[in-house]
């Protein structure tokens, strides 16, 4: 590691790949390490920041799970599009506090390009004090096994013929390629959902997309030893300009670019207390009937003292209780939807049927 520079880990990956779960587990293991966290979630509601605030370090009863000033939320635009306006000012704040920070973790939105973010570490005032320890690209193992992100056009076409629901925009394919091109470590998530045959298929696809020197880790439930994720000392900013990707020309000379998030609808639905099973049923129906890529959020379940987390990726829906509602906290349900061609009013109406208020 370059002497006295704060190591920074950038975690990127497509929507629903498991970035937040991975970071949460890093924070749980990082007792004694002073870590600053920057979160950039696409959408109006910064769900990821709330998840990370809730579950990191074990603390004494009654204390905060993490200090407020350890978290920085960039919710005013995709981080790679707002490097100068949003990201650099936060990094300068961290540089000013460098004596109190051992490591910086950055979770990009699922739509961010890592290259312009890494390039920012060469800016004066940043390069003297910070270095990119590693870019970690998280990919959804089951999605890759299903052939959704295969580079080979024939494979994509064959998959489309088998399943018409897998008609993704080419820009999303390019986005994933660009996230992989900058990776120092590729993390294949949700491998507990893969058969051995599927694992071998994923391994071949990843090997085809990244150089042999790039390490790959296969993990379940976001669990990986801390020493596999931190301390890689890659100094990615030194060689990032030599990496070519599909979107280089979009960021040249400050040009406007047709970025992947231009192809999405994103909005938040807010409710009061809900019936958990009814909400689960409604979400399953909505995912079946609409082109929904991602749902993430919290539910206030009637009669339950704990907040429930809902996560939908494709047709997979997961829910779990993460923490107690604070005494003065408003019990409310908030869900962010990301998809294409979504009718917000129709979705709100469907969700209202799960409300008990």
C-alpha positions in Angstrom: 0.0 0.0 0.0 1.2 3.5 -0.8 2.5 5.1 2.4 -0.1 7.1 4.4 -2.8 6.9 1.8 -6.3 5.9 2.8 -7.2 2.6 1.1 -10.6 2.8 -0.7 -12.7 -0.1 -1.8 -15.3 0.6 -4.6 -18.1 -2.0 -4.7 -20.0 -2.0 -8.0 -22.4 -4.4 -9.7 -25.7 -4.6 -11.4 -29.1 -4.0 -9.8 -29.8 -6.6 -7.1 -26.4 -8.3 -7.3 -25.8 -8.2 -3.6 -23.6 -5.2 -3.0 -25.3 -4.0 0.1 -25.3 -7.4 1.7 -21.6 -7.7 1.0 -20.8 -4.3 2.5 -23.0 -5.1 5.6 -20.9 -8.2 6.2 -17.7 -6.3 5.8 -18.8 -3.8 8.4 -19.8 -6.6 10.8 -16.3 -8.1 10.6 -14.5 -4.7 10.8 -14.5 -4.3 14.6 -11.8 -1.8 15.5 -11.4 -0.5 12.0 -12.6 3.1 11.4 -14.5 2.9 8.2 -16.2 5.7 6.3 -19.0 4.6 4.0 -20.2 6.4 0.8 -23.5 5.2 -0.6 -25.0 6.1 -4.0 -28.3 4.4 -4.6 -30.3 5.1 -7.7 -33.8 6.3 -7.0 -35.5 8.7 -4.7 -35.1 6.7 -1.5 -31.6 5.8 -0.3 -32.6 2.3 0.9 -29.0 1.0 0.9 -27.9 3.7 3.4 -30.6 2.7 5.8 -29.7 -1.0 5.5 -26.0 -0.2 6.2 -26.8 2.0 9.1 -28.9 -0.7 10.7 -26.7 -3.7 10.7 -23.0 -3.0 11.0 -21.0 -3.2 14.2 -22.2 -4.8 17.4 -22.5 -2.0 19.9 -23.4 -1.5 23.5 -27.2 -1.6 24.1 -28.7 1.8 23.7 -25.8 3.2 21.5 -26.0 4.0 17.9 -24.9 1.3 15.5 -22.7 3.7 13.6 -22.0 7.4 14.0 -23.9 9.6 11.6 -20.7 11.3 10.3 -19.3 8.0 9.1 -22.0 7.8 6.4 -22.2 9.9 3.3 -25.2 9.7 0.9 -24.9 10.7 -2.7 -28.6 10.6 -3.8 -28.6 13.5 -6.2 -27.6 11.5 -9.3 -25.6 8.5 -10.4 -22.2 8.8 -8.9 -20.3 8.4 -12.2 -22.3 11.3 -13.7 -21.7 13.6 -10.7 -18.1 13.0 -9.8 -17.1 16.6 -9.8 -20.2 18.0 -8.2 -21.1 15.3 -5.6 -18.3 12.8 -5.1 -15.2 15.0 -5.0 -16.5 17.3 -2.2 -17.2 14.3 0.0 -13.8 12.9 -0.7 -12.2 16.2 0.3 -14.2 16.1 3.6 -12.8 12.6 4.2 -9.3 13.8 3.4 -9.6 16.5 6.0 -10.5 13.8 8.5 -7.9 11.3 7.3 -6.4 10.9 10.8 -9.6 9.4 11.9 -10.2 7.0 9.0 -8.6 3.6 8.3 -10.6 2.7 5.2 -13.2 4.0 2.9 -16.0 1.9 1.4 -18.0 3.1 -1.6 -21.2 1.4 -2.8 -22.1 2.7 -6.2 -25.6 2.5 -7.7 -26.2 -0.6 -9.8 -26.1 1.8 -12.8 -22.7 3.4 -12.2 -19.6 3.1 -14.3 -16.6 2.5 -12.1 -14.0 4.0 -14.5 -14.8 7.7 -14.0 -15.0 7.2 -10.3 -11.6 5.5 -10.2 -10.1 8.3 -12.4 -11.2 10.8 -9.7 -8.5 9.4 -7.4 -6.0 11.0 -9.7 -7.3 14.5 -9.0 -5.1 16.9 -7.1 -6.1 16.9 -3.4 -7.3 13.3 -3.6 -4.4 11.4 -5.2 -2.0 12.6 -2.5 -4.1 11.1 0.3 -6.2 8.2 -1.1 -5.7 5.1 -3.2 -8.1 2.6 -4.7 -7.4 -0.6 -2.8 -9.7 -2.5 -5.2 -12.7 -2.3 -7.4 -15.0 -5.2 -6.5 -17.7 -6.1 -9.0 -20.5 -8.2 -7.6 -22.5 -10.2 -10.1 -25.7 -12.2 -9.5 -24.7 -15.9 -9.9 -28.2 -17.2 -10.8 -28.7 -14.4 -13.4 -25.4 -15.1 -15.0 -26.1 -18.8 -15.0 -29.4 -18.1 -16.8 -27.4 -16.4 -19.6 -28.7 -12.9 -19.1 -25.4 -11.2 -19.4 -23.6 -13.5 -21.8 -21.4 -11.5 -24.2 -21.9 -14.0 -27.1 -24.8 -12.7 -29.2 -25.8 -16.2 -30.3 -26.1 -17.3 -26.6 -28.2 -14.2 -25.9 -30.5 -14.9 -28.8 -30.9 -18.6 -27.8 -31.8 -17.5 -24.3 -34.3 -15.0 -25.6 -35.9 -17.7 -27.7 -36.2 -19.8 -24.6 -37.5 -17.0 -22.4 -39.0 -13.8 -23.8 -38.8 -12.1 -20.4 -35.0 -11.8 -20.8 -35.2 -9.1 -23.4 -32.6 -6.7 -21.8 -31.4 -3.4 -23.3 -28.0 -3.7 -25.0 -26.9 -0.7 -22.9 -27.3 -2.9 -19.8 -25.1 -5.6 -21.3 -22.5 -2.9 -22.0 -22.8 -1.6 -18.5 -22.0 -4.9 -16.9 -19.1 -5.4 -19.3 -17.8 -2.0 -18.2 -18.2 -2.9 -14.5 -16.3 -6.1 -15.1 -13.5 -4.4 -17.1 -12.5 -2.3 -14.1 -12.7 -5.1 -11.5 -9.8 -6.2 -9.4 -12.0 -8.8 -7.8 -15.2 -10.3 -9.2 -17.6 -11.6 -6.5 -20.2 -14.1 -7.7 -23.1 -13.9 -5.2 -25.9 -16.2 -4.3 -23.9 -19.3 -5.2 -26.1 -21.3 -2.7 -28.8 -21.1 -5.4 -26.5 -22.7 -8.1 -26.0 -26.3 -9.0 -22.4 -27.5 -9.7 -23.2 -27.5 -13.4 -24.4 -23.9 -13.1 -21.3 -22.9 -11.1 -19.1 -24.2 -13.8 -21.1 -22.3 -16.4 -20.7 -19.1 -14.4 -17.0 -19.7 -14.0 -16.5 -20.0 -17.8 -18.5 -16.8 -18.5 -16.5 -14.8 -15.9 -13.2 -16.2 -17.2 -14.2 -15.1 -20.7 -15.0 -11.5 -19.6 -12.1 -10.7 -17.2 -8.3 -11.1 -17.4 -6.8 -14.1 -15.8 -5.1 -11.9 -13.2 -8.5 -10.8 -11.8 -9.5 -12.9 -8.9 -12.9 -14.4 -8.5 -14.7 -15.2 -5.2 -17.9 -17.3 -5.0 -19.9 -16.4 -1.9 -23.2 -17.2 -0.2 -25.3 -14.6 1.6 -22.7 -11.9 1.2 -20.2 -13.8 3.5 -16.5 -13.6 2.6 -13.5 -13.3 4.9 -12.4 -9.7 5.4 -8.9 -10.4 4.1 -10.3 -11.5 0.7 -12.0 -8.1 0.3 -9.8 -5.5 1.9 -6.0 -5.0 1.7 -5.6 -5.9 -2.0 -3.4 -2.8 -2.6 -4.3 -2.7 -6.3 -3.8 1.1 -6.7 -6.4 0.8 -9.5 -6.2 4.5 -10.3 -2.6 4.1 -11.6 -3.7 1.9 -14.6 -7.4 2.8 -15.0 -6.8 4.9 -18.1 -5.4 1.9 -20.0 -8.8 0.1 -19.5 -11.1 0.6 -22.5 -14.9 0.3 -22.0 -18.0 0.9 -24.0 -18.8 4.3 -22.4 -15.5 6.1 -22.6 -16.7 8.5 -25.2 -19.7 9.5 -23.1 -17.5 11.0 -20.4 -15.0 12.6 -22.7 -14.8 16.4 -22.6 -17.8 16.6 -20.3 -20.2 15.3 -23.0 -23.7 14.4 -22.2 -24.2 10.7 -22.4 -27.0 8.2 -22.9 -26.5 6.4 -19.7 -28.1 3.1 -18.7 -30.3 4.7 -16.1 -32.0 6.7 -18.8 -33.7 3.4 -19.7 -35.3 2.9 -16.2 -38.3 4.1 -14.4 -37.7 4.6 -10.7 -40.1 5.7 -7.9 -41.0 5.2 -4.3 -44.3 4.0 -2.8 -45.0 4.9 0.8 -47.6 3.2 3.0 -48.5 2.9 6.6 -48.6 -0.4 8.4 -49.2 -3.5 6.2 -50.0 -7.2 6.4 -46.7 -8.9 5.5 -48.2 -11.9 3.8 -50.6 -9.7 1.8 -47.7 -7.5 0.7 -45.7 -10.5 -0.3 -48.5 -11.8 -2.4 -49.1 -8.4 -4.1 -45.4 -8.0 -4.9 -45.2 -11.4 -6.4 -48.2 -10.6 -8.6 -46.7 -7.2 -9.6 -43.4 -8.8 -10.6 -45.2 -11.3 -12.8 -47.4 -8.8 -14.5 -44.9 -5.9 -14.9 -41.3 -5.3 -16.2 -39.9 -4.8 -12.7 -36.2 -5.3 -12.3 -35.8 -4.4 -8.6 -37.8 -3.7 -5.5 -36.1 -2.8 -2.2 -37.4 -1.3 1.0 -38.9 -1.6 4.4 -42.3 -2.6 5.8 -44.0 -1.7 9.0 -45.8 -5.0 9.8 -48.9 -4.6 11.9 -48.4 -6.1 15.4 -44.7 -6.6 15.0 -42.1 -4.6 16.9 -39.4 -5.1 14.2 -39.0 -3.5 10.8 -39.1 -6.0 7.9 -36.9 -5.7 4.8 -38.3 -6.6 1.4 -36.0 -7.3 -1.6 -37.1 -8.4 -5.0 -34.6 -9.3 -7.8 -36.3 -10.6 -10.9 -38.8 -13.1 -9.7 -36.9 -13.8 -6.4 -38.4 -12.2 -3.3 -36.8 -12.2 0.1 -38.0 -10.7 3.3 -36.5 -10.6 6.8 -36.7 -8.6 10.0 -33.6 -6.4 10.5 -34.1 -4.3 13.6 -36.6 -2.9 16.2 -38.5 0.2 15.4 -37.1 3.1 17.5 -39.6 4.5 20.1 -39.9 7.9 18.4 -39.6 6.5 14.8 -42.6 6.7 12.5 -43.8 3.2 11.5 -44.1 3.4 7.8 -43.6 1.2 4.7 -41.4 2.5 1.9 -40.5 0.6 -1.3 -38.4 1.8 -4.2 -39.3 0.3 -7.6 -37.0 0.1 -10.6 -38.1 -1.2 -13.9 -39.2 -0.2 -17.4 -42.6 1.0 -18.6 -44.0 1.0 -15.0 -47.4 2.5 -14.1 -46.9 4.1 -10.7 -50.6 4.7 -10.0 -51.5 1.1 -10.9 -48.7 -0.2 -8.6 -49.7 2.1 -5.8 -53.3 0.9 -6.1 -52.3 -2.7 -5.9 -50.1 -2.1 -2.9 -52.9 -0.3 -1.0 -54.7 -3.6 -0.7 -51.9 -4.8 1.7 -52.3 -1.8 4.0 -54.1 -2.2 7.4 -54.4 1.5 8.1 
